[in-house]
Amino acid sequence: MTKPSDVQPIRAADVTNYDHEADVLVVGFGVAGGAAAYEAAAAGAEVIVLERASGPGGSSAQSGGELYLGGGTAVQESHGFSGDTPEAMFQYLRAALGPNADEEKLRLYCDGSVEHFGWFRDRIGLEFGQDFFDRPTWMPLAPTDGLMWLGENAWPYNELSDVVVPRGHRPAAPGFAGSLVMERMVAAVAEVGAVTHVDTRAAKLIVDGDRVVGLTARQFGKDVTYRARKGVVLTTGGFVDNEEMLVDHCPLLLGHGKVSDGLDDGSGIRMAQAIGAATRRMSMCQVAYTANPAMTARGMLVNGRAQRFHNEDTYPGLWSEAAIREPGKVWVIMDETGFEEVPPMDGLGLQPAFAAETIEELAEEIGLDPRALAQTVENYNAGARAGKDALGKDPSWLRELTGPFAAFDPAKGLSPYAETPPESTGYAGFTLGGLHTTVDGEVLSISGEPIAGLYAAGRASSGMHGEGYISGTSLGDGSFFGRRAGRAVAGTR
Ligand SMILES: Cc1cc2nc3c(=O)[nH]c(=O)nc-3n(C[C@H](O)[C@H](O)[C@H](O)COP(=O)(O)OP(=O)(O)OC[C@H]3O[C@@H](n4cnc5c(N)ncnc54)[C@H](O)[C@@H]3O)c2cc1C
């Protein structure tokens, strides 16, 4: 673990020799670093990207590759969702990424979304899937699946605007498509002339007065120095892998799984903090709970008091964020009819570990209060009979639950094949807070002034997010504001 002294800045006057020099140094080659490097190099700047791993990619390459885009993209239009607007997209994201989403960044992101889709397609060479996946899921897996709902059609978001359209965009690759995003990004960045130095871990910033003029790095066991004629862009990812930072800033994620490549140790954030940079929203995080959305939509989620707490037919990240704050373990409860309705490919082969003829027997088996669970099912069924769910689940998913009943333990994960389920809470996440930046990626000092020569984007910075997260908005805002930072540092914004 990096110690505080490991990030203390170096004075330029104490640097006798620079091993490398460029207009722009980009630190970290994930989606944000790639986008910044691309734009800076395309604007004519000489760019070096430093990457501590042996190859580019970061968490971005391991991701699902979902990008939250809208306002009338070609994929939306091809499925007849022609009425989308930046304003409707803004209304949705402000609510779903809130409370306290960054409205200035959100507005720019929504206004620029169609252009950003075109940039990915035409400049980065990323192909998007063309099919519309119209069912509850964490992520469609077929290479043709290109468009999906991310909560827009669920209550309360479906009442925000007259425009209710899907905006989850997926690259045309099977399974987790982040590798395709980064494969195309790496090729595009090389094409515009940026150079990448791998196995190079940036360690400390070099400052000349108030200005960042370079950095030191560890490279193959040696200390090396880099000079930046125009500026340094920190795109080092978040800090979910840094236990001390989690303790200090985001204890909600302590003890849970980490949605990362294992290198999200917050080094960029700390390097900048060491020269007086401000951070923002460090306690905000994304949370995923490994319950199957095809099952939750047809059944219910209950907490340790056997109570429902969220409509189960929405984007699963939204009920996950609620679930982690609920008392006790959260279970998925279904009946046999609902279980049999799950399309086999959506069920992922999951079988219930607990089943019983009556809801009281099921409650006994999983350690919930039988009377409380029976009451919860009765309340749910009353809502189903009336066609109005107390928590806003869409009537199309409402049906009275009758025995036999089954319970799924999300902590066992989504794979039916694991012989010994991993020791897990079922929750995993990544951090959303980071360096406080302007919309052009300038890092602000704790007194609120831009620090000359220092920029940041992606999860090293605080982006659009408040207290909520929707899939596709991390790759989305990382690449969008990475591009803006790249143009700003090159001097062409
Ligand atoms: C399994 C999984 C699925 C996901 N699915 C999605 C999805 O579908 N859609 C979505 O929007 N988000 C998704 N995410 C989240 C998303 O991938 C990340 O939040 C996003 O990629 C962060 O991008 P970034 O460019 O900020 O950081 P990264 O992609 O992590 O890149 C940071 C890079 O910086 C390097 N680095 C760190 N410190 C240093 C240093 N000191 N010197 C040099 N290099 C350094 C790292 O090695 C890394 O390569 C997923 C994440 C995971 C792990």
The ligand as an SDF file (V2000), in Angstrom:
LIG
                    3D

 53 58  0  0  0  0  0  0  0  0999 V2000
  -16.3780   -6.2730  -14.3250 C   0  0  0  0  0  0  0  0  0  0  0  0
  -16.6800   -4.8100  -14.5730 C   0  0  0  0  0  0  0  0  0  0  0  0
  -17.7880   -4.4570  -15.3490 C   0  0  0  0  0  0  0  0  0  0  0  0
  -18.0690   -3.1080  -15.5740 C   0  0  0  0  0  0  0  0  0  0  0  0
  -19.0500   -2.7720  -16.4720 N   0  0  0  0  0  0  0  0  0  0  0  0
  -19.2240   -1.4700  -16.8130 C   0  0  0  0  0  0  0  0  0  0  0  0
  -20.0820   -1.1060  -17.8900 C   0  0  0  0  0  0  0  0  0  0  0  0
  -20.6420   -1.9650  -18.5740 O   0  0  0  0  0  0  0  0  0  0  0  0
  -20.2490    0.2160  -18.1580 N   0  0  0  0  0  0  0  0  0  0  0  0
  -19.6060    1.1960  -17.4410 C   0  0  0  0  0  0  0  0  0  0  0  0
  -19.7900    2.3760  -17.7190 O   0  0  0  0  0  0  0  0  0  0  0  0
  -18.7390    0.8670  -16.4550 N   0  0  0  0  0  0  0  0  0  0  0  0
  -18.5130   -0.4300  -16.1490 C   0  0  0  0  0  0  0  0  0  0  0  0
  -17.6050   -0.7710  -15.1910 N   0  0  0  0  0  0  0  0  0  0  0  0
  -16.8800    0.3220  -14.5110 C   0  0  0  0  0  0  0  0  0  0  0  0
  -15.8480    0.8980  -15.4480 C   0  0  0  0  0  0  0  0  0  0  0  0
  -15.1710   -0.1360  -16.1130 O   0  0  0  0  0  0  0  0  0  0  0  0
  -14.8220    1.7650  -14.7170 C   0  0  0  0  0  0  0  0  0  0  0  0
  -15.4330    2.5940  -13.7610 O   0  0  0  0  0  0  0  0  0  0  0  0
  -14.1040    2.6140  -15.7650 C   0  0  0  0  0  0  0  0  0  0  0  0
  -13.5350    1.7410  -16.7140 O   0  0  0  0  0  0  0  0  0  0  0  0
  -13.0420    3.4980  -15.1680 C   0  0  0  0  0  0  0  0  0  0  0  0
  -12.3190    4.0530  -16.2320 O   0  0  0  0  0  0  0  0  0  0  0  0
  -10.9810    4.8680  -15.9490 P   0  0  0  0  0  0  0  0  0  0  0  0
  -10.4100    5.1890  -17.2820 O   0  0  0  0  0  0  0  0  0  0  0  0
  -11.2620    5.9520  -15.0020 O   0  0  0  0  0  0  0  0  0  0  0  0
  -10.0620    3.8300  -15.1610 O   0  0  0  0  0  0  0  0  0  0  0  0
   -9.4050    2.4630  -15.6370 P   0  0  0  0  0  0  0  0  0  0  0  0
  -10.0770    1.8900  -16.8020 O   0  0  0  0  0  0  0  0  0  0  0  0
   -9.2870    1.5830  -14.4330 O   0  0  0  0  0  0  0  0  0  0  0  0
   -7.9620    2.8940  -16.0790 O   0  0  0  0  0  0  0  0  0  0  0  0
   -7.0290    3.3750  -15.1370 C   0  0  0  0  0  0  0  0  0  0  0  0
   -5.6620    2.9270  -15.6030 C   0  0  0  0  0  0  0  0  0  0  0  0
   -4.6780    3.6230  -14.8420 O   0  0  0  0  0  0  0  0  0  0  0  0
   -3.6270    2.7540  -14.5420 C   0  0  0  0  0  0  0  0  0  0  0  0
   -2.9270    3.3260  -13.3910 N   0  0  0  0  0  0  0  0  0  0  0  0
   -3.3800    3.4380  -12.1120 C   0  0  0  0  0  0  0  0  0  0  0  0
   -2.4790    4.0620  -11.3500 N   0  0  0  0  0  0  0  0  0  0  0  0
   -1.4340    4.3580  -12.1520 C   0  0  0  0  0  0  0  0  0  0  0  0
   -0.1820    5.0280  -11.9510 C   0  0  0  0  0  0  0  0  0  0  0  0
    0.1580    5.5150  -10.7580 N   0  0  0  0  0  0  0  0  0  0  0  0
    0.6700    5.1580  -13.0050 N   0  0  0  0  0  0  0  0  0  0  0  0
    0.3460    4.6670  -14.2300 C   0  0  0  0  0  0  0  0  0  0  0  0
   -0.8240    4.0220  -14.4740 N   0  0  0  0  0  0  0  0  0  0  0  0
   -1.7010    3.8920  -13.4560 C   0  0  0  0  0  0  0  0  0  0  0  0
   -4.3160    1.4400  -14.2860 C   0  0  0  0  0  0  0  0  0  0  0  0
   -3.4230    0.3560  -14.4070 O   0  0  0  0  0  0  0  0  0  0  0  0
   -5.3920    1.4500  -15.3590 C   0  0  0  0  0  0  0  0  0  0  0  0
   -4.9420    0.8640  -16.5470 O   0  0  0  0  0  0  0  0  0  0  0  0
  -17.2690   -2.1070  -14.9690 C   0  0  0  0  0  0  0  0  0  0  0  0
  -16.1430   -2.4660  -14.2030 C   0  0  0  0  0  0  0  0  0  0  0  0
  -15.8270   -3.7970  -14.0450 C   0  0  0  0  0  0  0  0  0  0  0  0
  -14.5650   -4.1590  -13.2940 C   0  0  0  0  0  0  0  0  0  0  0  0
  1  2  1  0
  2  3  1  0
  2 52  2  0
  3  4  2  0
  4  5  1  0
  4 50  1  0
  5  6  2  0
  6  7  1  0
  6 13  1  0
  7  8  2  0
  7  9  1  0
  9 10  1  0
 10 11  2  0
 10 12  1  0
 12 13  2  0
 13 14  1  0
 14 15  1  0
 14 50  1  0
 15 16  1  0
 16 17  1  0
 16 18  1  0
 18 19  1  0
 18 20  1  0
 20 21  1  0
 20 22  1  0
 22 23  1  0
 23 24  1  0
 24 25  2  0
 24 26  1  0
 24 27  1  0
 27 28  1  0
 28 29  2  0
 28 30  1  0
 28 31  1  0
 31 32  1  0
 32 33  1  0
 33 34  1  0
 33 48  1  0
 34 35  1  0
 35 36  1  0
 35 46  1  0
 36 37  1  0
 36 45  1  0
 37 38  2  0
 38 39  1  0
 39 40  1  0
 39 45  2  0
 40 41  1  0
 40 42  2  0
 42 43  1  0
 43 44  2  0
 44 45  1  0
 46 47  1  0
 46 48  1  0
 48 49  1  0
 50 51  2  0
 51 52  1  0
 52 53  1  0
M  END
$$$$
